Amino acid sequence: MKKIIITGATSGIGKELALQYASKGNKVGLLGRRTERLEELKEEIGERAYFRTLDVTDHELAEKMYTELIDEMGGLDMMILNAGMGRIQMMPPWRAESKLIEVNALAFAHGCHFAFDYFKKHGGGQVVGMSSMAALLAHHRAAAYTASKHFLSNYMIGFRQKAKRVEADITLTEIRAGYILTEMTERAKGMFWVSDVGKAAAQMIRGIEKKKNIFYVTKRWRLLAWVAKCVPEFIWNRI
Ligand SMILES: NC(=O)c1ccc[n+]([C@@H]2O[C@H](COP(=O)([O-])OP(=O)(O)OC[C@H]3O[C@@H](n4cnc5c(N)ncnc54)[C@H](OP(=O)(O)O)[C@@H]3O)[C@@H](O)[C@H]2O)c1
């Protein structure tokens, strides 16, 4: 039985991971801004669920809430940093752009830093970052989103290197997801290879259990990742 904190557990991928992990007998600590959704999920899961309302951009409060959940669950084995937002727009207002960067990059980094520090002091654990194929591809209508996921990816590489230099056994796993049907993508156009959230979460759990450094969900996105790495930038810029 693992003790797992999941940020962004009120909908989509985070909620599905919470349900599937809890159904396997694990304890789940749920976080998100929408309290009523957290209450509903707690009701659905039962005694193995713990929750706190949190806007992850409030770092002081986040530390308090992570610590309270860890105390209530009796420890922490895995931190799944899934909270995120997306926006596809040619020229978003700066306020929206900066909020996205705050959530997807800065709050992610804070959660990763917190969890690594905890695991270093307690012998080990696993940090999971919810990244995207977008980490590999810049896009003029999603510059902040693609850059935020690229940040997540590189930050985790640095922490993987740190993990090799400490006594504790710490795994850092980055999930590069393709299109998954959730609230974030419900109005998106031009999607392909779309997965339902149940199938995607089940694949994620299998990859996490194998303690992979990086993996793609669904698996076929690995092919596009390979293409993305081979195609020169001047060609991407014309697509
Ligand atoms: N769906 C896809 O195709 C896809 C593909 C690649 C990667 N991803 C990534 O997967 C993650 C989950 O997205 P999703 O598709 O499941 O979308 P979603 O259903 O919209 O879920 C987003 C989650 O993030 C939480 N969140 C957003 N801002 C927050 C904040 N300031 N503080 C705390 N929680 C916050 C939301 O909770 P509250 O609103 O209750 O706070 C919600 O639980 C994101 O990081 C996204 O970038 C998704």
The ligand as an SDF file (V2000), in Angstrom:
LIG
                    3D

 48 52  0  0  0  0  0  0  0  0999 V2000
   -5.5660   16.2470  -21.6260 N   0  0  0  0  0  0  0  0  0  0  0  0
   -4.4860   16.1750  -22.4020 C   0  0  0  0  0  0  0  0  0  0  0  0
   -4.5870   15.9160  -23.6320 O   0  0  0  0  0  0  0  0  0  0  0  0
   -3.1340   16.3850  -21.8130 C   0  0  0  0  0  0  0  0  0  0  0  0
   -2.0150   16.0750  -22.6060 C   0  0  0  0  0  0  0  0  0  0  0  0
   -0.7460   16.2450  -22.0820 C   0  0  0  0  0  0  0  0  0  0  0  0
   -0.5820   16.6960  -20.7870 C   0  0  0  0  0  0  0  0  0  0  0  0
   -1.6930   17.0010  -20.0220 N   0  0  0  0  0  0  0  0  0  0  0  0
   -1.4470   17.4920  -18.6810 C   0  0  0  0  0  0  0  0  0  0  0  0
   -2.1920   16.7320  -17.7530 O   0  0  0  0  0  0  0  0  0  0  0  0
   -2.4410   17.5050  -16.5850 C   0  0  0  0  0  0  0  0  0  0  0  0
   -3.9090   17.3610  -16.1900 C   0  0  0  0  0  0  0  0  0  0  0  0
   -4.7130   17.9070  -17.2070 O   0  0  0  0  0  0  0  0  0  0  0  0
   -6.1350   17.3190  -17.6250 P   0  0  0  0  0  0  0  0  0  0  0  0
   -6.0740   17.0480  -19.0750 O   0  0  0  0  0  0  0  0  0  0  0  0
   -6.5470   16.2400  -16.6970 O   0  0  0  0  0  0  0  0  0  0  0  0
   -7.0370   18.6270  -17.4700 O   0  0  0  0  0  0  0  0  0  0  0  0
   -8.1420   19.0500  -16.4000 P   0  0  0  0  0  0  0  0  0  0  0  0
   -9.2340   18.0460  -16.3350 O   0  0  0  0  0  0  0  0  0  0  0  0
   -8.4740   20.4480  -16.7640 O   0  0  0  0  0  0  0  0  0  0  0  0
   -7.3660   19.0140  -15.0010 O   0  0  0  0  0  0  0  0  0  0  0  0
   -6.4980   20.0100  -14.5740 C   0  0  0  0  0  0  0  0  0  0  0  0
   -6.3150   19.8660  -13.0880 C   0  0  0  0  0  0  0  0  0  0  0  0
   -5.3450   20.8260  -12.6450 O   0  0  0  0  0  0  0  0  0  0  0  0
   -5.8750   21.5190  -11.5430 C   0  0  0  0  0  0  0  0  0  0  0  0
   -5.3660   22.8870  -11.4620 N   0  0  0  0  0  0  0  0  0  0  0  0
   -5.3030   23.8240  -12.4380 C   0  0  0  0  0  0  0  0  0  0  0  0
   -4.8430   24.9930  -11.9490 N   0  0  0  0  0  0  0  0  0  0  0  0
   -4.6040   24.7770  -10.6220 C   0  0  0  0  0  0  0  0  0  0  0  0
   -4.1360   25.6030   -9.5590 C   0  0  0  0  0  0  0  0  0  0  0  0
   -3.8060   26.8930   -9.7500 N   0  0  0  0  0  0  0  0  0  0  0  0
   -4.0250   25.0580   -8.3240 N   0  0  0  0  0  0  0  0  0  0  0  0
   -4.3580   23.7630   -8.1120 C   0  0  0  0  0  0  0  0  0  0  0  0
   -4.8020   22.9310   -9.0690 N   0  0  0  0  0  0  0  0  0  0  0  0
   -4.9310   23.4410  -10.3120 C   0  0  0  0  0  0  0  0  0  0  0  0
   -7.3830   21.4980  -11.7320 C   0  0  0  0  0  0  0  0  0  0  0  0
   -8.0160   21.6090  -10.4610 O   0  0  0  0  0  0  0  0  0  0  0  0
   -8.8700   22.8850   -9.9440 P   0  0  0  0  0  0  0  0  0  0  0  0
   -9.4250   23.5780  -11.1610 O   0  0  0  0  0  0  0  0  0  0  0  0
   -9.9200   22.2830   -9.0700 O   0  0  0  0  0  0  0  0  0  0  0  0
   -7.8880   23.6900   -9.1820 O   0  0  0  0  0  0  0  0  0  0  0  0
   -7.6080   20.1260  -12.3190 C   0  0  0  0  0  0  0  0  0  0  0  0
   -7.7580   19.1710  -11.3090 O   0  0  0  0  0  0  0  0  0  0  0  0
   -2.0060   18.9400  -16.9250 C   0  0  0  0  0  0  0  0  0  0  0  0
   -0.7420   19.1990  -16.3530 O   0  0  0  0  0  0  0  0  0  0  0  0
   -1.9130   18.9240  -18.4500 C   0  0  0  0  0  0  0  0  0  0  0  0
   -0.9800   19.8680  -18.9350 O   0  0  0  0  0  0  0  0  0  0  0  0
   -2.9470   16.8520  -20.5070 C   0  0  0  0  0  0  0  0  0  0  0  0
  1  2  1  0
  2  3  2  0
  2  4  1  0
  4  5  1  0
  4 48  2  0
  5  6  2  0
  6  7  1  0
  7  8  2  0
  8  9  1  0
  8 48  1  0
  9 10  1  0
  9 46  1  0
 10 11  1  0
 11 12  1  0
 11 44  1  0
 12 13  1  0
 13 14  1  0
 14 15  2  0
 14 16  1  0
 14 17  1  0
 17 18  1  0
 18 19  2  0
 18 20  1  0
 18 21  1  0
 21 22  1  0
 22 23  1  0
 23 24  1  0
 23 42  1  0
 24 25  1  0
 25 26  1  0
 25 36  1  0
 26 27  1  0
 26 35  1  0
 27 28  2  0
 28 29  1  0
 29 30  1  0
 29 35  2  0
 30 31  1  0
 30 32  2  0
 32 33  1  0
 33 34  2  0
 34 35  1  0
 36 37  1  0
 36 42  1  0
 37 38  1  0
 38 39  2  0
 38 40  1  0
 38 41  1  0
 42 43  1  0
 44 45  1  0
 44 46  1  0
 46 47  1  0
M  CHG  2   8   1  16  -1
M  END
$$$$
